[in-house]
Amino acid sequence: MGEAVALMAAERGAKICVADVDKAAAQAVVDKIKANGGDAIAVKCDVSSAKEVQAAIDRTVEVYGNLDAAFNNAGIQIPNTDTADVSEEDFDRVFDINMKGVWLCMKYELLQMRKQGNGAIVNNSSIGGLVGGPGRAVYHATKHGVLGLTKSTAMEYAPKGIRINAVCPGTIETPMVEQMIKAGDLSEQACIEWTPIKRLGNANEVAEVVLWLFSPASSYVIGQPISVDGGISIA
């Protein structure tokens, strides 16, 4: 989903900083952008590290002058596990990336946007931020937390010219979902059956919503969790 947002935004004229814990993966996206005539840089960033997040934002501003929009997309999942059996190590790892990572990214993005007096942030939550899920309590807790962070921070910063919202994707064809299906933690057919539109989503469908939330077209949308889920949350 992050790659789809980067590619689509670049196609529409944005200058992009692609941040990933895997620098080679970030560079691969940058290469695609440049091959299409776009402007982009790659930075290595572990979102659970304040130092690396700050460095990524600083590098973006150094190269491009401003930080107009940010998509906070990094997230991990652990195998379906009964809550009582989740290890403290796994709990901390998921929270460090999915929850603390979003907060750290927002912290340094907001420090820059506050100086500018404008900006737009979209956080990637999940359908798991809206509903419960057996075996996924830790992941869903982080995604609920992202929405709480989004709503509260949106109230703080709307008067400062900064809009903050979230997307809540359903089952999207991504590497993480593919891994879950292969591991037996997710049934593709079951997902299709319980989704009213009767198919999985694709990353471009999420990217279109993110770019709309970045744009002036959504200028009166503040602190909203926008579901991109094929209708699961209304079923």
C-alpha positions in Angstrom: 0.0 0.0 0.0 2.9 2.4 0.7 4.4 1.6 -2.6 1.1 2.2 -4.4 0.7 5.6 -2.7 4.3 6.6 -3.6 3.9 5.6 -7.2 0.5 7.2 -7.7 1.5 10.4 -5.9 4.6 10.7 -8.1 2.6 10.1 -11.2 0.5 13.1 -10.2 3.5 15.4 -9.7 4.5 14.9 -6.0 8.2 14.6 -5.0 8.5 11.5 -2.8 10.6 10.3 0.1 10.2 6.5 0.3 11.1 5.3 3.8 11.5 1.7 4.7 13.4 -0.4 7.2 14.8 -2.2 4.1 16.7 0.4 2.2 16.9 -1.8 -0.9 13.1 -2.1 -1.0 12.8 1.7 -0.7 15.3 2.2 -3.5 13.4 -0.3 -5.7 10.3 1.9 -5.5 12.4 5.1 -6.1 13.8 3.4 -9.2 10.2 2.8 -10.5 9.3 6.4 -9.8 12.4 7.7 -11.6 11.8 5.4 -14.6 8.5 7.1 -15.0 10.0 10.5 -14.9 9.3 11.3 -11.3 11.5 12.7 -8.5 12.1 10.6 -5.4 14.7 9.6 -2.7 15.0 6.5 -0.6 15.9 6.5 3.1 16.4 3.7 5.6 14.0 4.1 8.5 13.0 1.8 11.4 9.8 3.6 12.6 10.4 2.3 16.1 13.6 4.4 16.3 13.1 8.1 17.1 16.6 8.9 15.7 15.9 7.2 12.3 12.4 8.7 12.0 13.8 12.2 12.7 16.6 11.6 10.2 14.1 10.6 7.5 12.0 13.7 8.0 15.1 15.9 8.1 16.3 14.4 4.9 13.0 15.0 3.2 13.0 18.6 4.2 16.6 19.1 3.3 16.0 17.8 -0.3 12.5 19.1 -1.0 12.1 22.1 1.4 8.8 21.1 2.9 6.8 18.1 4.1 3.4 18.6 2.5 1.9 15.1 3.2 2.8 11.9 4.9 1.4 8.4 4.8 2.3 6.4 7.9 2.0 2.8 6.7 4.5 0.6 8.4 2.9 -2.3 10.2 3.4 -6.0 11.1 1.3 -8.9 12.2 2.1 -12.0 14.2 0.5 -15.5 13.6 -3.0 -16.0 15.0 -2.4 -16.6 18.7 -4.7 -17.0 21.7 -4.2 -13.8 23.8 -3.0 -15.7 26.8 -0.3 -17.3 24.7 1.2 -14.2 23.1 4.7 -13.6 24.3 5.8 -10.3 25.8 8.4 -10.1 23.1 5.8 -10.4 20.3 3.6 -7.9 22.1 6.4 -5.3 22.3 7.5 -5.8 18.7 4.0 -5.3 17.3 3.3 -2.2 19.5 6.8 -0.8 18.7 6.1 -0.7 15.0 2.3 -0.4 14.7 1.6 2.0 17.5 4.8 3.7 18.7 6.0 3.8 15.1 2.9 5.8 14.0 3.3 8.1 17.0 7.0 8.7 16.3 6.3 9.4 12.6 3.5 11.8 13.5 5.7 13.5 16.1 8.4 14.5 13.7 6.0 15.2 10.8 4.0 17.5 13.0 7.1 19.4 14.2 7.8 20.2 10.6 4.2 20.9 9.5 3.7 23.1 12.5 6.6 25.3 11.3 5.0 25.4 7.9 1.5 26.0 9.1 0.1 23.3 6.8 0.2 19.7 5.9 -1.8 16.5 5.7 -1.2 13.2 7.4 -2.9 9.9 6.7 -2.3 7.0 9.1 -2.9 3.4 8.0 -5.1 1.7 10.5 -7.1 -1.4 9.5 -10.6 -2.9 9.5 -8.9 -4.3 12.7 -9.1 -0.8 14.1 -12.9 -0.9 13.9 -13.8 -4.5 14.9 -12.4 -7.3 17.1 -10.8 -10.5 15.8 -10.1 -13.8 17.7 -6.4 -14.6 17.7 -5.5 -11.1 16.7 -6.0 -9.1 19.9 -2.5 -7.5 19.9 -2.7 -6.4 16.2 -6.2 -5.1 16.6 -5.3 -3.2 19.8 -2.6 -1.3 17.9 -4.9 -0.5 15.1 -7.6 0.7 17.5 -4.8 2.8 19.1 -3.9 4.3 15.7 -7.5 5.6 15.4 -7.5 7.1 18.9 -4.2 8.8 18.1 -5.5 10.0 14.8 -8.8 11.5 16.2 -7.2 13.2 19.2 -4.3 14.7 17.2 -6.6 15.8 14.4 -8.5 17.9 17.0 -5.2 19.5 18.2 -3.8 20.3 14.8 -6.9 21.2 12.6 -6.7 24.8 13.9 -3.1 24.9 12.9 -3.8 24.1 9.3 -2.9 20.5 9.5 -5.4 17.8 8.6 -5.0 14.2 10.0 -7.1 11.2 9.0 -6.8 7.5 8.7 -7.7 4.7 6.3 -9.0 1.4 7.4 -8.3 -1.2 4.7 -10.0 -4.6 4.7 -8.3 -7.6 3.1 -6.0 -6.1 0.5 -3.7 -8.1 -1.8 -0.4 -7.3 -0.1 2.7 -9.3 0.9 1.5 -9.5 4.5 -1.9 -10.9 3.5 -0.2 -13.4 1.1 2.0 -14.6 3.9 -1.0 -15.0 6.2 -2.8 -17.1 3.6 0.2 -19.3 3.0 0.6 -19.8 6.7 -3.0 -20.8 7.1 -3.8 -17.8 9.3 -6.3 -16.5 6.7 -8.6 -18.1 4.2 -8.7 -16.2 1.0 -12.1 -17.8 0.1 -13.6 -17.0 3.4 -12.4 -13.4 3.1 -14.1 -13.2 -0.3 -17.3 -14.8 1.0 -17.7 -12.4 4.0 -16.8 -9.3 1.9 -20.0 -7.8 0.3 -18.2 -6.9 -2.9 -17.0 -10.6 -3.2 -13.3 -10.0 -3.8 -10.1 -8.8 -2.2 -9.1 -5.2 -2.5 -5.9 -4.0 -4.2 -3.4 -1.5 -3.1 -4.3 1.1 -5.7 -7.8 1.3 -4.3 -6.4 2.3 -0.9 -3.9 4.7 -2.6 -6.7 6.6 -4.3 -8.4 7.3 -1.0 -5.1 8.3 0.6 -4.4 10.8 -2.2 -7.9 12.2 -1.9 -7.3 12.7 1.9 -4.0 14.5 1.0 -5.8 16.8 -1.5 -7.8 20.0 -1.1 -10.8 18.0 -2.3 -11.1 16.6 1.3 -10.4 20.0 3.0 -13.3 19.6 5.4 -12.5 16.0 6.4 -10.8 15.9 9.9 -10.0 12.9 12.1 -11.9 10.4 10.1 -11.3 6.6 9.9 -12.2 6.0 6.2 -13.0 2.3 5.5 -11.6 0.8 2.3 -12.9 -2.7 2.9 -15.3 -3.8 0.3 -18.2 -3.4 2.8 -17.0 -5.6 5.6 -17.5 -3.0 8.3 -21.2 -2.6 7.3 -22.0 -6.3 6.9 
